[in-house]
Amino acid sequence: MIYKELENIALQEIQKGLRKDYIKNILKEYLQVYALFYIYTTPTYNKNLIFTGGTCLRHFYELDRLSEDIDFDFIKSVDIDMFADGFSKFFKQRYQCKDMSISIKQKGQQLLLKFPVLQKINLATPSESNLLYIKLDLSPIPSKNYEVITSTQSQFGFNYIAKHYSLPDLMAGKIHAVLRRSFVKGKDNSATIKGRDYFDLLWFIKKGIKPNLKRLSNMLNESVSLEEVDNRLTKKVKNLKNQFHAFRSDLEPLIMNPDFVKPYLDNYLDEYFRNKELCFK
């Protein structure tokens, strides 16, 4: 059932001339809804897991890019084996995905749901991986300073009620990611950035969202003022000129029109500094 739906979606998007990497992320977003429906209709998890990150922004705040992974903060620790078993039964018994599989990663704080479907729907060649997968990351709540919002959602015929953070809380999390998250790439483990973090940062800036400073201070393990946050972000953003290639390669698979990305980056610094006073003054 699910595989046929994925095939139909892929065919429609291929006929539009969209890139395969973008279509794969559209399909991931479709599977994300199944995962969210399972979590927020299961009593063991629906009051314990708080939806966060870029995927939360996408599903509940209309962020204008796709998102690959699903992030949750937990109030009480989750039995990861039971969590995995629940997902397995949900997909295999209820939706007949008999050949899907689940791996537990990151010392029990990540589930990797794997669906062997890409070759069947012409999104992978026989020499490429057949797996379409979504990652679910679980983390303890990083701060007691937060607001939980409970929202109803209707997507692809699924109806559920989710717990998620407010925009000021989510902005605090995104600023923490920009300031502290480090990524390495390639055989030489060269430092790089996640362009999506800076895309989201500008999205917050243009909306005039002020971060929850108490939450951000807890996450950074130091007390910070709005002015200090502004100064640190300014240094990061000014350095983006040297990292636009990494920015672009990370962002393109998440944006429908790849021709948009270059002019977006060309205009990024001007747009950031023109709008940042909405948040930091």
Secondary structure, 3 states (H helix, E strand, C coil): CHHHHHHHHHHHHHHCCCCHHHHHHHHHHHHHHHHHHHHHCCHHHHCCEEEEHHHHHHHHHCCCCCCCCEEEEECCCCCHHHHHHHHHHHHHHHCCCCCCEEEEEHHHCEEEEEEECCCCCCCCCCCCCCEEEEEEEEEECCCCCCCEEEEEEEECCEEEEEEEECHHHHHHHHHHHHHHCCEEECCCCEEECCHHHHHHHHHHHHHCCCCCHHHHHHHHCCCCCHHHHHHHHHHHHHHHHHHHHHHHHHHHHHCCCHHHHHHHHHCHHHHHHHHCHHHHC
